[in-house]
């Protein structure tokens, strides 16, 4: 039927009808897109976020950073820089629910777990009494079992690849064999099926996870064809995202998405010759990261579809802890965090020492300028400069003693970690300052003094001091009962606050400073001959040990010479003999450590050193002074 309205509205009505049809079509398209976001995958554009030194594998997103494998475990930091995180030979990684980064490593070889606290543990390294062969990729099921593939020596004509399982109790079992290069694998969100990409057959296999912990017979879930697949990951709806390695028709890789029935939902073109693996990440877990070859690296896109975060898993048995290699950034709080190339303390100033708990490694200090109280953690490798000698202990400081403190920040405060302290004697002498006596009373048992910088007075006016009953008095290079002190004499003090004045614990003239230093060094040396230099064992290779002496002892450690005999161990009862090969000082106070290379007297002792608990400090005993 034709239009019956006024003629001047005829064109307008037709336009309204056309506009309505367009709006209905757009609304329907938007609704369909919302209902099926997979239909938009073909429009997703992947962008490279990191370059790799070679073919890359095994991406995992952790709190904004991306870990992946390329000759070592690499990390893309928050600032976008790529760094070597662990000097291992990994094939795959996965983040377990407890925050542990699980790693298939072919350098150990073994299944490793890296904790947020900076510990690297070995979960499995053998099967049936033999070392593990080749670890490729891994996943975790709903009850905490870890599965990994071992494709070593397998092919389409020689299907000898295996799948292994590690239980939380530490039992390793071969759960599948006869595979043509088993590669990526994952457990579906329901925890009912293990999906394995058999690369050489170009197929994706599905194994039912049986109640007794075994696997059912493999079923072909999907035939990829082409060059086969590599890695895979599930989204939260149970759809499988597959790294379709290389498509002959496009000469590129792609990400293929399959629903639980094995039907194709969509695909994302990857702008590289090959794509090796894929994982979800991002704050909402709706972004993908894939590793590639030619060009090598990590590519990223926001897809708007949430990935499955993985089964929580269970913390299992740790066979042993591996020392982290020198210079590794893998420890979240380690001496090297404050060592070279680190700062010597971002925040520093004058404080009054209040109390120290050596068991907790915590101290309370008061800022001299305004009386504000701070709680801080005293790092076990904090450097100490007291009475002109390095190597003292925070326990030596007295309540309300005036000290100069150096701090580095933690995640909450600028004074999170105490990295260095020095008493007033060291600070004043180091800056060319001294006290000048204004008046002397009680034969020198009390006096008024003012701080001086050369011939100019320091800000702060004058102060009243009295000697503590056990005060050390030094004059003319000797310890004296009280000394003869006169007006205008220059001196150095170690003192604590009492009321508006100070209690002096050490009083010395310039001529006595060398003797004071020698006495303190002798005291420190005697303690270290008994207790040893504390540090950390960072590497064991045959008869070679890499030992890092904490910064507290860098002065003493730097006195060691090549060929010098030492003993090293968690305690003296299990110490082993070694000799210094080389040493390298890394920095100075507040940031210094000393790297020592040692040769064991008996190479067999290397196996003993590997068993020392990683969390336990290791000590190095110097030869007794002659």
JOWOLIN-V672927 format. One record per helix or strand. SS is the DSSP state (2 for helix, 1 for strand). FROM is the first residue (numbers start at 1). TO is the last residue. If there is no record, write none. Layout:
SS_FROM_TO + SS_FROM_TO
This chain:
2_7_35 + 2_37_43 + 1_47_51 + 1_57_62 + 1_65_69 + 1_73_76 + 1_82_86 + 1_90_95 + 1_101_105 + 1_110_114 + 1_120_124 + 1_126_127 + 1_130_131 + 1_138_140 + 1_146_150 + 1_161_166 + 1_172_179 + 1_182_187 + 1_193_198 + 2_199_201 + 1_203_209 + 1_215_215 + 1_219_223 + 1_229_235 + 1_240_247 + 1_252_258 + 1_264_270 + 1_274_281 + 1_287_293 + 1_297_302 + 1_307_307 + 1_320_322 + 2_335_337 + 1_347_357 + 1_362_367 + 1_373_386 + 1_389_390 + 2_394_396 + 1_401_408 + 1_417_423 + 2_424_430 + 1_433_441 + 2_442_444 + 1_446_453 + 1_456_475 + 1_478_480 + 1_490_498 + 1_501_508 + 2_510_531 + 1_533_541 + 1_544_549 + 2_551_557 + 1_565_569 + 2_572_574 + 1_576_586 + 1_593_600 + 2_605_610 + 1_618_621
